[in-house]
Amino acid sequence: AGVNRKTLKLDGTELYSVIGNIAPRSTLTLVIERATADGKEEILEVPVTCRLDTEEEVSVYEAGGVLQRFAQDFLEGQVA
């Protein structure tokens, strides 16, 4: 039950965007753009839950990943 790739009829040709403020467990909007069988554009908006569960995870995500976060922390330590 619920909403999933099958209920949304996703086939991998769609374009995806995420709208909203990234914060632990926040509600975001997944925007799905796709062509219909008759060649028209269809846009779906699906509410999703951000699965970054802590502020630390958000910080790592915003840095571009664990390695980038480590490099930033290391370089900031060199400046001090």
mmCIF file as gemmi writes it, N, C-alpha and C atoms, coordinates in Angstrom:
data_model
loop_
_atom_site.group_PDB
_atom_site.id
_atom_site.type_symbol
_atom_site.label_atom_id
_atom_site.label_alt_id
_atom_site.label_comp_id
_atom_site.label_asym_id
_atom_site.label_entity_id
_atom_site.label_seq_id
_atom_site.pdbx_PDB_ins_code
_atom_site.Cartn_x
_atom_site.Cartn_y
_atom_site.Cartn_z
_atom_site.occupancy
_atom_site.B_iso_or_equiv
_atom_site.pdbx_formal_charge
_atom_site.auth_seq_id
_atom_site.auth_asym_id
_atom_site.pdbx_PDB_model_num
ATOM 1 N N . ALA Axp A 1 ? 0.839 -1.186 0 1 0 ? 1 A 1
ATOM 2 C CA . ALA Axp A 1 ? 0 0 0 1 0 ? 1 A 1
ATOM 3 C C . ALA Axp A 1 ? 0.878 1.242 0 1 0 ? 1 A 1
ATOM 4 N N . GLY Axp A 2 ? 0.27 2.374 -0.14 1 0 ? 2 A 1
ATOM 5 C CA . GLY Axp A 2 ? 1.011 3.622 -0.161 1 0 ? 2 A 1
ATOM 6 C C . GLY Axp A 2 ? 1.463 3.99 -1.556 1 0 ? 2 A 1
ATOM 7 N N . VAL Axp A 3 ? 2.27 5.028 -1.628 1 0 ? 3 A 1
ATOM 8 C CA . VAL Axp A 3 ? 2.767 5.526 -2.907 1 0 ? 3 A 1
ATOM 9 C C . VAL Axp A 3 ? 4.16 4.951 -3.135 1 0 ? 3 A 1
ATOM 10 N N . ASN Axp A 4 ? 4.378 4.395 -4.32 1 0 ? 4 A 1
ATOM 11 C CA . ASN Axp A 4 ? 5.687 3.86 -4.665 1 0 ? 4 A 1
ATOM 12 C C . ASN Axp A 4 ? 5.896 3.987 -6.173 1 0 ? 4 A 1
ATOM 13 N N . ARG Axp A 5 ? 7.012 3.482 -6.666 1 0 ? 5 A 1
ATOM 14 C CA . ARG Axp A 5 ? 7.337 3.628 -8.09 1 0 ? 5 A 1
ATOM 15 C C . ARG Axp A 5 ? 6.3 2.974 -8.99 1 0 ? 5 A 1
ATOM 16 N N . LYS Axp A 6 ? 5.69 1.897 -8.503 1 0 ? 6 A 1
ATOM 17 C CA . LYS Axp A 6 ? 4.679 1.222 -9.32 1 0 ? 6 A 1
ATOM 18 C C . LYS Axp A 6 ? 3.379 2.021 -9.365 1 0 ? 6 A 1
ATOM 19 N N . THR Axp A 7 ? 2.944 2.546 -8.217 1 0 ? 7 A 1
ATOM 20 C CA . THR Axp A 7 ? 1.7 3.318 -8.217 1 0 ? 7 A 1
ATOM 21 C C . THR Axp A 7 ? 1.859 4.624 -8.989 1 0 ? 7 A 1
ATOM 22 N N . LEU Axp A 8 ? 3.075 5.161 -9.026 1 0 ? 8 A 1
ATOM 23 C CA . LEU Axp A 8 ? 3.34 6.385 -9.793 1 0 ? 8 A 1
ATOM 24 C C . LEU Axp A 8 ? 3.684 6.083 -11.248 1 0 ? 8 A 1
ATOM 25 N N . LYS Axp A 9 ? 3.825 4.8 -11.571 1 0 ? 9 A 1
ATOM 26 C CA . LYS Axp A 9 ? 4.148 4.354 -12.935 1 0 ? 9 A 1
ATOM 27 C C . LYS Axp A 9 ? 5.44 4.991 -13.449 1 0 ? 9 A 1
ATOM 28 N N . LEU Axp A 10 ? 6.481 4.937 -12.612 1 0 ? 10 A 1
ATOM 29 C CA . LEU Axp A 10 ? 7.775 5.487 -12.99 1 0 ? 10 A 1
ATOM 30 C C . LEU Axp A 10 ? 8.528 4.481 -13.853 1 0 ? 10 A 1
ATOM 31 N N . ASP Axp A 11 ? 9.187 4.98 -14.912 1 0 ? 11 A 1
ATOM 32 C CA . ASP Axp A 11 ? 9.93 4.079 -15.793 1 0 ? 11 A 1
ATOM 33 C C . ASP Axp A 11 ? 11.39 4.493 -15.989 1 0 ? 11 A 1
ATOM 34 N N . GLY Axp A 12 ? 11.831 5.527 -15.285 1 0 ? 12 A 1
ATOM 35 C CA . GLY Axp A 12 ? 13.222 5.952 -15.374 1 0 ? 12 A 1
ATOM 36 C C . GLY Axp A 12 ? 13.483 7.061 -16.371 1 0 ? 12 A 1
ATOM 37 N N . THR Axp A 13 ? 12.486 7.457 -17.126 1 0 ? 13 A 1
ATOM 38 C CA . THR Axp A 13 ? 12.675 8.536 -18.105 1 0 ? 13 A 1
ATOM 39 C C . THR Axp A 13 ? 12.3 9.902 -17.532 1 0 ? 13 A 1
ATOM 40 N N . GLU Axp A 14 ? 11.817 9.924 -16.319 1 0 ? 14 A 1
ATOM 41 C CA . GLU Axp A 14 ? 11.331 11.159 -15.7 1 0 ? 14 A 1
ATOM 42 C C . GLU Axp A 14 ? 12.496 12.055 -15.263 1 0 ? 14 A 1
ATOM 43 N N . LEU Axp A 15 ? 12.187 13.325 -15.071 1 0 ? 15 A 1
ATOM 44 C CA . LEU Axp A 15 ? 13.101 14.274 -14.442 1 0 ? 15 A 1
ATOM 45 C C . LEU Axp A 15 ? 12.571 14.543 -13.044 1 0 ? 15 A 1
ATOM 46 N N . TYR Axp A 16 ? 13.473 14.575 -12.065 1 0 ? 16 A 1
ATOM 47 C CA . TYR Axp A 16 ? 13.068 14.739 -10.675 1 0 ? 16 A 1
ATOM 48 C C . TYR Axp A 16 ? 13.696 15.99 -10.079 1 0 ? 16 A 1
ATOM 49 N N . SER Axp A 17 ? 12.928 16.689 -9.252 1 0 ? 17 A 1
ATOM 50 C CA . SER Axp A 17 ? 13.414 17.824 -8.478 1 0 ? 17 A 1
ATOM 51 C C . SER Axp A 17 ? 12.845 17.688 -7.078 1 0 ? 17 A 1
ATOM 52 N N . VAL Axp A 18 ? 13.56 18.253 -6.116 1 0 ? 18 A 1
ATOM 53 C CA . VAL Axp A 18 ? 13.069 18.255 -4.742 1 0 ? 18 A 1
ATOM 54 C C . VAL Axp A 18 ? 12.967 19.702 -4.297 1 0 ? 18 A 1
ATOM 55 N N . ILE Axp A 19 ? 11.806 20.062 -3.769 1 0 ? 19 A 1
ATOM 56 C CA . ILE Axp A 19 ? 11.548 21.429 -3.327 1 0 ? 19 A 1
ATOM 57 C C . ILE Axp A 19 ? 11.304 21.416 -1.821 1 0 ? 19 A 1
ATOM 58 N N . GLY Axp A 20 ? 11.878 22.39 -1.137 1 0 ? 20 A 1
ATOM 59 C CA . GLY Axp A 20 ? 11.632 22.535 0.29 1 0 ? 20 A 1
ATOM 60 C C . GLY Axp A 20 ? 12.914 22.806 1.046 1 0 ? 20 A 1
ATOM 61 N N . ASN Axp A 21 ? 12.763 23.069 2.328 1 0 ? 21 A 1
ATOM 62 C CA . ASN Axp A 21 ? 13.9 23.334 3.201 1 0 ? 21 A 1
ATOM 63 C C . ASN Axp A 21 ? 14.395 22.023 3.786 1 0 ? 21 A 1
ATOM 64 N N . ILE Axp A 22 ? 15.668 21.732 3.533 1 0 ? 22 A 1
ATOM 65 C CA . ILE Axp A 22 ? 16.237 20.487 4.039 1 0 ? 22 A 1
ATOM 66 C C . ILE Axp A 22 ? 16.511 20.645 5.524 1 0 ? 22 A 1
ATOM 67 N N . ALA Axp A 23 ? 15.836 19.828 6.297 1 0 ? 23 A 1
ATOM 68 C CA . ALA Axp A 23 ? 15.986 19.786 7.744 1 0 ? 23 A 1
ATOM 69 C C . ALA Axp A 23 ? 15.645 18.364 8.171 1 0 ? 23 A 1
ATOM 70 N N . PRO Axp A 24 ? 16.138 17.942 9.338 1 0 ? 24 A 1
ATOM 71 C CA . PRO Axp A 24 ? 15.845 16.579 9.767 1 0 ? 24 A 1
ATOM 72 C C . PRO Axp A 24 ? 14.346 16.281 9.753 1 0 ? 24 A 1
ATOM 73 N N . ARG Axp A 25 ? 13.987 15.215 9.043 1 0 ? 25 A 1
ATOM 74 C CA . ARG Axp A 25 ? 12.619 14.68 8.996 1 0 ? 25 A 1
ATOM 75 C C . ARG Axp A 25 ? 11.588 15.675 8.469 1 0 ? 25 A 1
ATOM 76 N N . SER Axp A 26 ? 12.019 16.681 7.725 1 0 ? 26 A 1
ATOM 77 C CA . SER Axp A 26 ? 11.07 17.662 7.188 1 0 ? 26 A 1
ATOM 78 C C . SER Axp A 26 ? 10.286 17.068 6.022 1 0 ? 26 A 1
ATOM 79 N N . THR Axp A 27 ? 9.152 17.681 5.72 1 0 ? 27 A 1
ATOM 80 C CA . THR Axp A 27 ? 8.37 17.276 4.56 1 0 ? 27 A 1
ATOM 81 C C . THR Axp A 27 ? 8.825 18.099 3.363 1 0 ? 27 A 1
ATOM 82 N N . LEU Axp A 28 ? 9.205 17.409 2.299 1 0 ? 28 A 1
ATOM 83 C CA . LEU Axp A 28 ? 9.65 18.036 1.061 1 0 ? 28 A 1
ATOM 84 C C . LEU Axp A 28 ? 8.682 17.646 -0.047 1 0 ? 28 A 1
ATOM 85 N N . THR Axp A 29 ? 8.802 18.28 -1.187 1 0 ? 29 A 1
ATOM 86 C CA . THR Axp A 29 ? 7.97 17.932 -2.337 1 0 ? 29 A 1
ATOM 87 C C . THR Axp A 29 ? 8.858 17.389 -3.441 1 0 ? 29 A 1
ATOM 88 N N . LEU Axp A 30 ? 8.557 16.175 -3.886 1 0 ? 30 A 1
ATOM 89 C CA . LEU Axp A 30 ? 9.228 15.578 -5.034 1 0 ? 30 A 1
ATOM 90 C C . LEU Axp A 30 ? 8.424 15.955 -6.267 1 0 ? 30 A 1
ATOM 91 N N . VAL Axp A 31 ? 9.061 16.665 -7.195 1 0 ? 31 A 1
ATOM 92 C CA . VAL Axp A 31 ? 8.406 17.069 -8.441 1 0 ? 31 A 1
ATOM 93 C C . VAL Axp A 31 ? 8.895 16.125 -9.538 1 0 ? 31 A 1
ATOM 94 N N . ILE Axp A 32 ? 7.953 15.461 -10.181 1 0 ? 32 A 1
ATOM 95 C CA . ILE Axp A 32 ? 8.264 14.494 -11.236 1 0 ? 32 A 1
ATOM 96 C C . ILE Axp A 32 ? 7.725 15.04 -12.552 1 0 ? 32 A 1
ATOM 97 N N . GLU Axp A 33 ? 8.614 15.203 -13.522 1 0 ? 33 A 1
ATOM 98 C CA . GLU Axp A 33 ? 8.208 15.669 -14.854 1 0 ? 33 A 1
ATOM 99 C C . GLU Axp A 33 ? 8.401 14.523 -15.836 1 0 ? 33 A 1
ATOM 100 N N . ARG Axp A 34 ? 7.374 14.278 -16.651 1 0 ? 34 A 1
ATOM 101 C CA . ARG Axp A 34 ? 7.477 13.206 -17.638 1 0 ? 34 A 1
ATOM 102 C C . ARG Axp A 34 ? 6.57 13.486 -18.825 1 0 ? 34 A 1
ATOM 103 N N . ALA Axp A 35 ? 6.864 12.8 -19.914 1 0 ? 35 A 1
ATOM 104 C CA . ALA Axp A 35 ? 6.035 12.903 -21.115 1 0 ? 35 A 1
ATOM 105 C C . ALA Axp A 35 ? 4.93 11.859 -21.031 1 0 ? 35 A 1
ATOM 106 N N . THR Axp A 36 ? 3.744 12.239 -21.458 1 0 ? 36 A 1
ATOM 107 C CA . THR Axp A 36 ? 2.627 11.297 -21.503 1 0 ? 36 A 1
ATOM 108 C C . THR Axp A 36 ? 2.651 10.558 -22.84 1 0 ? 36 A 1
ATOM 109 N N . ALA Axp A 37 ? 1.782 9.575 -22.981 1 0 ? 37 A 1
ATOM 110 C CA . ALA Axp A 37 ? 1.727 8.773 -24.214 1 0 ? 37 A 1
ATOM 111 C C . ALA Axp A 37 ? 1.445 9.632 -25.445 1 0 ? 37 A 1
ATOM 112 N N . ASP Axp A 38 ? 0.711 10.737 -25.25 1 0 ? 38 A 1
ATOM 113 C CA . ASP Axp A 38 ? 0.397 11.604 -26.395 1 0 ? 38 A 1
ATOM 114 C C . ASP Axp A 38 ? 1.423 12.723 -26.589 1 0 ? 38 A 1
ATOM 115 N N . GLY Axp A 39 ? 2.569 12.626 -25.864 1 0 ? 39 A 1
ATOM 116 C CA . GLY Axp A 39 ? 3.648 13.584 -26.053 1 0 ? 39 A 1
ATOM 117 C C . GLY Axp A 39 ? 3.556 14.85 -25.234 1 0 ? 39 A 1
ATOM 118 N N . LYS Axp A 40 ? 2.527 14.979 -24.422 1 0 ? 40 A 1
ATOM 119 C CA . LYS Axp A 40 ? 2.396 16.159 -23.566 1 0 ? 40 A 1
ATOM 120 C C . LYS Axp A 40 ? 3.224 15.971 -22.298 1 0 ? 40 A 1
ATOM 121 N N . GLU Axp A 41 ? 3.476 17.087 -21.614 1 0 ? 41 A 1
ATOM 122 C CA . GLU Axp A 41 ? 4.229 17.018 -20.369 1 0 ? 41 A 1
ATOM 123 C C . GLU Axp A 41 ? 3.275 16.874 -19.189 1 0 ? 41 A 1
ATOM 124 N N . GLU Axp A 42 ? 3.631 15.993 -18.281 1 0 ? 42 A 1
ATOM 125 C CA . GLU Axp A 42 ? 2.857 15.796 -17.055 1 0 ? 42 A 1
ATOM 126 C C . GLU Axp A 42 ? 3.775 16.099 -15.882 1 0 ? 42 A 1
ATOM 127 N N . ILE Axp A 43 ? 3.251 16.811 -14.903 1 0 ? 43 A 1
ATOM 128 C CA . ILE Axp A 43 ? 4.014 17.124 -13.7 1 0 ? 43 A 1
ATOM 129 C C . ILE Axp A 43 ? 3.248 16.592 -12.495 1 0 ? 43 A 1
ATOM 130 N N . LEU Axp A 44 ? 3.94 15.77 -11.705 1 0 ? 44 A 1
ATOM 131 C CA . LEU Axp A 44 ? 3.367 15.24 -10.468 1 0 ? 44 A 1
ATOM 132 C C . LEU Axp A 44 ? 4.117 15.851 -9.296 1 0 ? 44 A 1
ATOM 133 N N . GLU Axp A 45 ? 3.409 16.141 -8.211 1 0 ? 45 A 1
ATOM 134 C CA . GLU Axp A 45 ? 4.046 16.605 -6.983 1 0 ? 45 A 1
ATOM 135 C C . GLU Axp A 45 ? 3.681 15.63 -5.883 1 0 ? 45 A 1
ATOM 136 N N . VAL Axp A 46 ? 4.713 15.049 -5.266 1 0 ? 46 A 1
ATOM 137 C CA . VAL Axp A 46 ? 4.509 14.017 -4.262 1 0 ? 46 A 1
ATOM 138 C C . VAL Axp A 46 ? 5.189 14.453 -2.965 1 0 ? 46 A 1
ATOM 139 N N . PRO Axp A 47 ? 4.461 14.501 -1.84 1 0 ? 47 A 1
ATOM 140 C CA . PRO Axp A 47 ? 5.113 14.825 -0.573 1 0 ? 47 A 1
ATOM 141 C C . PRO Axp A 47 ? 6.001 13.662 -0.133 1 0 ? 47 A 1
ATOM 142 N N . VAL Axp A 48 ? 7.203 13.993 0.326 1 0 ? 48 A 1
ATOM 143 C CA . VAL Axp A 48 ? 8.142 12.986 0.812 1 0 ? 48 A 1
ATOM 144 C C . VAL Axp A 48 ? 8.748 13.462 2.13 1 0 ? 48 A 1
ATOM 145 N N . THR Axp A 49 ? 9.27 12.526 2.891 1 0 ? 49 A 1
ATOM 146 C CA . THR Axp A 49 ? 9.928 12.843 4.154 1 0 ? 49 A 1
ATOM 147 C C . THR Axp A 49 ? 11.434 12.85 3.948 1 0 ? 49 A 1
ATOM 148 N N . CYS Axp A 50 ? 12.081 13.923 4.358 1 0 ? 50 A 1
ATOM 149 C CA . CYS Axp A 50 ? 13.535 14.015 4.297 1 0 ? 50 A 1
ATOM 150 C C . CYS Axp A 50 ? 14.124 12.96 5.229 1 0 ? 50 A 1
ATOM 151 N N . ARG Axp A 51 ? 14.985 12.096 4.706 1 0 ? 51 A 1
ATOM 152 C CA . ARG Axp A 51 ? 15.555 11.027 5.521 1 0 ? 51 A 1
ATOM 153 C C . ARG Axp A 51 ? 16.939 11.376 6.053 1 0 ? 51 A 1
ATOM 154 N N . LEU Axp A 52 ? 17.214 12.653 6.172 1 0 ? 52 A 1
ATOM 155 C CA . LEU Axp A 52 ? 18.347 13.111 6.956 1 0 ? 52 A 1
ATOM 156 C C . LEU Axp A 52 ? 17.776 13.315 8.346 1 0 ? 52 A 1
ATOM 157 N N . ASP Axp A 53 ? 18.202 12.49 9.292 1 0 ? 53 A 1
ATOM 158 C CA . ASP Axp A 53 ? 17.525 12.438 10.588 1 0 ? 53 A 1
ATOM 159 C C . ASP Axp A 53 ? 18.139 13.323 11.66 1 0 ? 53 A 1
ATOM 160 N N . THR Axp A 54 ? 19.342 13.864 11.423 1 0 ? 54 A 1
ATOM 161 C CA . THR Axp A 54 ? 19.987 14.719 12.419 1 0 ? 54 A 1
ATOM 162 C C . THR Axp A 54 ? 20.574 15.953 11.734 1 0 ? 54 A 1
ATOM 163 N N . GLU Axp A 55 ? 20.864 16.97 12.525 1 0 ? 55 A 1
ATOM 164 C CA . GLU Axp A 55 ? 21.517 18.169 11.984 1 0 ? 55 A 1
ATOM 165 C C . GLU Axp A 55 ? 22.894 17.82 11.431 1 0 ? 55 A 1
ATOM 166 N N . GLU Axp A 56 ? 23.573 16.866 12.052 1 0 ? 56 A 1
ATOM 167 C CA . GLU Axp A 56 ? 24.89 16.434 11.565 1 0 ? 56 A 1
ATOM 168 C C . GLU Axp A 56 ? 24.778 15.837 10.161 1 0 ? 56 A 1
ATOM 169 N N . GLU Axp A 57 ? 23.764 15.009 9.926 1 0 ? 57 A 1
ATOM 170 C CA . GLU Axp A 57 ? 23.556 14.435 8.597 1 0 ? 57 A 1
ATOM 171 C C . GLU Axp A 57 ? 23.255 15.525 7.566 1 0 ? 57 A 1
ATOM 172 N N . VAL Axp A 58 ? 22.484 16.527 7.953 1 0 ? 58 A 1
ATOM 173 C CA . VAL Axp A 58 ? 22.199 17.655 7.053 1 0 ? 58 A 1
ATOM 174 C C . VAL Axp A 58 ? 23.501 18.382 6.721 1 0 ? 58 A 1
ATOM 175 N N . SER Axp A 59 ? 24.339 18.592 7.723 1 0 ? 59 A 1
ATOM 176 C CA . SER Axp A 59 ? 25.611 19.28 7.522 1 0 ? 59 A 1
ATOM 177 C C . SER Axp A 59 ? 26.508 18.517 6.547 1 0 ? 59 A 1
ATOM 178 N N . VAL Axp A 60 ? 26.581 17.203 6.696 1 0 ? 60 A 1
ATOM 179 C CA . VAL Axp A 60 ? 27.382 16.371 5.791 1 0 ? 60 A 1
ATOM 180 C C . VAL Axp A 60 ? 26.808 16.438 4.379 1 0 ? 60 A 1
ATOM 181 N N . TYR Axp A 61 ? 25.5 16.355 4.257 1 0 ? 61 A 1
ATOM 182 C CA . TYR Axp A 61 ? 24.843 16.432 2.944 1 0 ? 61 A 1
ATOM 183 C C . TYR Axp A 61 ? 25.146 17.768 2.27 1 0 ? 61 A 1
ATOM 184 N N . GLU Axp A 62 ? 25.004 18.859 3.021 1 0 ? 62 A 1
ATOM 185 C CA . GLU Axp A 62 ? 25.226 20.188 2.458 1 0 ? 62 A 1
ATOM 186 C C . GLU Axp A 62 ? 26.683 20.409 2.064 1 0 ? 62 A 1
ATOM 187 N N . ALA Axp A 63 ? 27.605 19.694 2.716 1 0 ? 63 A 1
ATOM 188 C CA . ALA Axp A 63 ? 29.026 19.797 2.372 1 0 ? 63 A 1
ATOM 189 C C . ALA Axp A 63 ? 29.349 19.025 1.099 1 0 ? 63 A 1
ATOM 190 N N . GLY Axp A 64 ? 28.447 18.158 0.67 1 0 ? 64 A 1
ATOM 191 C CA . GLY Axp A 64 ? 28.679 17.373 -0.54 1 0 ? 64 A 1
ATOM 192 C C . GLY Axp A 64 ? 29.072 15.939 -0.263 1 0 ? 64 A 1
ATOM 193 N N . GLY Axp A 65 ? 29.024 15.533 0.997 1 0 ? 65 A 1
ATOM 194 C CA . GLY Axp A 65 ? 29.346 14.152 1.351 1 0 ? 65 A 1
ATOM 195 C C . GLY Axp A 65 ? 30.374 14.092 2.466 1 0 ? 65 A 1
ATOM 196 N N . VAL Axp A 66 ? 30.657 12.878 2.904 1 0 ? 66 A 1
ATOM 197 C CA . VAL Axp A 66 ? 31.556 12.675 4.042 1 0 ? 66 A 1
ATOM 198 C C . VAL Axp A 66 ? 32.967 13.159 3.728 1 0 ? 66 A 1
ATOM 199 N N . LEU Axp A 67 ? 33.496 12.798 2.565 1 0 ? 67 A 1
ATOM 200 C CA . LEU Axp A 67 ? 34.867 13.179 2.221 1 0 ? 67 A 1
ATOM 201 C C . LEU Axp A 67 ? 35.014 14.694 2.135 1 0 ? 67 A 1
ATOM 202 N N . GLN Axp A 68 ? 34.061 15.351 1.493 1 0 ? 68 A 1
ATOM 203 C CA . GLN Axp A 68 ? 34.127 16.807 1.381 1 0 ? 68 A 1
ATOM 204 C C . GLN Axp A 68 ? 34.01 17.459 2.758 1 0 ? 68 A 1
ATOM 205 N N . ARG Axp A 69 ? 33.157 16.911 3.608 1 0 ? 69 A 1
ATOM 206 C CA . ARG Axp A 69 ? 33 17.459 4.96 1 0 ? 69 A 1
ATOM 207 C C . ARG Axp A 69 ? 34.296 17.31 5.743 1 0 ? 69 A 1
ATOM 208 N N . PHE Axp A 70 ? 34.928 16.137 5.63 1 0 ? 70 A 1
ATOM 209 C CA . PHE Axp A 70 ? 36.203 15.902 6.306 1 0 ? 70 A 1
ATOM 210 C C . PHE Axp A 70 ? 37.248 16.901 5.818 1 0 ? 70 A 1
ATOM 211 N N . ALA Axp A 71 ? 37.309 17.112 4.501 1 0 ? 71 A 1
ATOM 212 C CA . ALA Axp A 71 ? 38.28 18.05 3.931 1 0 ? 71 A 1
ATOM 213 C C . ALA Axp A 71 ? 38.023 19.469 4.429 1 0 ? 71 A 1
ATOM 214 N N . GLN Axp A 72 ? 36.761 19.877 4.478 1 0 ? 72 A 1
ATOM 215 C CA . GLN Axp A 72 ? 36.428 21.215 4.984 1 0 ? 72 A 1
ATOM 216 C C . GLN Axp A 72 ? 36.866 21.366 6.433 1 0 ? 72 A 1
ATOM 217 N N . ASP Axp A 73 ? 36.545 20.368 7.255 1 0 ? 73 A 1
ATOM 218 C CA . ASP Axp A 73 ? 36.922 20.421 8.672 1 0 ? 73 A 1
ATOM 219 C C . ASP Axp A 73 ? 38.439 20.464 8.822 1 0 ? 73 A 1
ATOM 220 N N . PHE Axp A 74 ? 39.144 19.668 8.016 1 0 ? 74 A 1
ATOM 221 C CA . PHE Axp A 74 ? 40.602 19.631 8.072 1 0 ? 74 A 1
ATOM 222 C C . PHE Axp A 74 ? 41.19 20.988 7.697 1 0 ? 74 A 1
ATOM 223 N N . LEU Axp A 75 ? 40.7 21.562 6.593 1 0 ? 75 A 1
ATOM 224 C CA . LEU Axp A 75 ? 41.219 22.849 6.14 1 0 ? 75 A 1
ATOM 225 C C . LEU Axp A 75 ? 40.902 23.964 7.123 1 0 ? 75 A 1
ATOM 226 N N . GLU Axp A 76 ? 39.727 23.925 7.726 1 0 ? 76 A 1
ATOM 227 C CA . GLU Axp A 76 ? 39.385 24.934 8.73 1 0 ? 76 A 1
ATOM 228 C C . GLU Axp A 76 ? 40.306 24.813 9.936 1 0 ? 76 A 1
ATOM 229 N N . GLY Axp A 77 ? 40.688 23.59 10.282 1 0 ? 77 A 1
ATOM 230 C CA . GLY Axp A 77 ? 41.618 23.369 11.393 1 0 ? 77 A 1
ATOM 231 C C . GLY Axp A 77 ? 43.008 23.893 11.079 1 0 ? 77 A 1
ATOM 232 N N . GLN Axp A 78 ? 43.421 23.885 9.821 1 0 ? 78 A 1
ATOM 233 C CA . GLN Axp A 78 ? 44.727 24.384 9.404 1 0 ? 78 A 1
ATOM 234 C C . GLN Axp A 78 ? 44.798 25.901 9.503 1 0 ? 78 A 1
ATOM 235 N N . VAL Axp A 79 ? 43.655 26.57 9.293 1 0 ? 79 A 1
ATOM 236 C CA . VAL Axp A 79 ? 43.613 28.03 9.313 1 0 ? 79 A 1
ATOM 237 C C . VAL Axp A 79 ? 43.718 28.555 10.734 1 0 ? 79 A 1
ATOM 238 N N . ALA Axp A 80 ? 43.123 27.852 11.673 1 0 ? 80 A 1
ATOM 239 C CA . ALA Axp A 80 ? 43.062 28.325 13.062 1 0 ? 80 A 1
ATOM 240 C C . ALA Axp A 80 ? 44.409 28.34 13.731 1 0 ? 80 A 1
